[in-house]
């Protein structure tokens, strides 16, 4: 597109009303837009000409839809709500709590705010400037992690804040960040933490933290396809390889939501869409829409766990180049995510970060590029970048260097214990079967006889042979007859 601009629409917390989205898409279609994108911060991004952007802006104003063009003055509030109920279980942070918090924001933040359950790693915890992480020990209280704008240092505050005060305290923290923006860089870390703790302790309901927040190990769930959860419901995850979502397809998606009384859909930090609460008898409707628009699902995990900057053609091209090599070499990438960074001021959530550097640049165009590979501490993207794995790689060498960085993750002692048994001598040891542990061969979901499957109505202690004939995998619906009995890594370790 010649002279184009980017129009951005925030969906607070990643929650999208099908009715609002349909109206936005109709207005966009009248301005000549045929495809839209979703961004890393759960927002919609529309690229169009300057003249068309003015027309669309006027239409959105009439609809009461807040938006920005070619600026990011008001970053979206990111949340883990899309993972609620389908990837997160046994937590006090429910749909109602999320929505009460979102509704309490009566202003538009000008810094990045993340609101996350600590019991998940699907959405990033610490990519915001103000990061609220739900307490595991004390329901309805939140840890606060501060990252000053344009820095990479994280400060964990010593004060827990009550759910109802998050919006109010976010506003106070943001005001302080602006007031001290010129002086705070010279302050000591202890003084910065004390400053923000003083603000947080002024909350109506606050508590001293019982200890440092425990951040979960990273484990990206498979987030696309039509999947069963809670025994009698389905969720649909949609990912697009080119990041482009046809307007007509999304309009049809909205119509099915409205026709089947689904009041919301979600955008995720992986630039995908999730639709929850699909009734079993409506599955055919959703499959029909996917088929009509030739929307593919069930992409390889190697492709799904990449993060690329928003509106980055070069980064997307590099991703496809690297994914092909990982697939050709049959490289496992489970447990990590890979980010591609081509711009100096961008931030990408990643276990392994590929950072492009140019010998010289003209405008936004770089020439004679090389690539650094950086790895987060323990390869956990929530712990920030910790060390350089490899510097100044030419593109032709980057594929193999990335594969070696991935292998270094699997060679970590902690990961080795998780993915393979430790045999303490070289004597051949016969395999010993676990008592009552079976694995789905399609998606590796475990059925444990001791625990049962509460979501499917199977009580604890139900043996595999006594499972109902129609029992299937709770995630991918593989029939029980295909499950495989598992070998005990634990018993091998003790020999």
ABEGO torsion letter per residue (X at the ends): XBBBBBBBBBBBGGBBBAAAAAAAAAAAAAAGBABBBBBAAGBBBBBBBAAAAAAAAAAAAAAGBBBBBGBBABBBBBBAAAABGAABBGBABBAAAAAAAAAABABBBABBBBBBBAABAABBAAABABBBBBBAABBGBBBBBBBBBGBABBBBBABBBBAAAAAAAAAAAAAAAAAAAAAAAABBAAAAAAAAAAAAAABABBBBBAEBBBBBBBBBBBABEBBBBGGABBBBBBBBAAGBBBAAAAAAAAAAAAAAGBABBBBBAAGBBBBBGBBAAAAAAAAAAAAAAGBBBGBBAAAAABBBBBGBAAAAAAAAAAAAAAAAAGBBABGBBBBBBABAABBBBBABBBBBBBABBBEABBBGBBBBBBBBBGGBAAAEBABBABBGBBAAAAAAAAAAAAAAAAABAAAAAAABBBBABABBBBBBBBBGBBBBAAAGBBBBAAAEBAAAGBBBGBBAAABBAABBBAAAGBBAAABBBBBBAAAAAAX
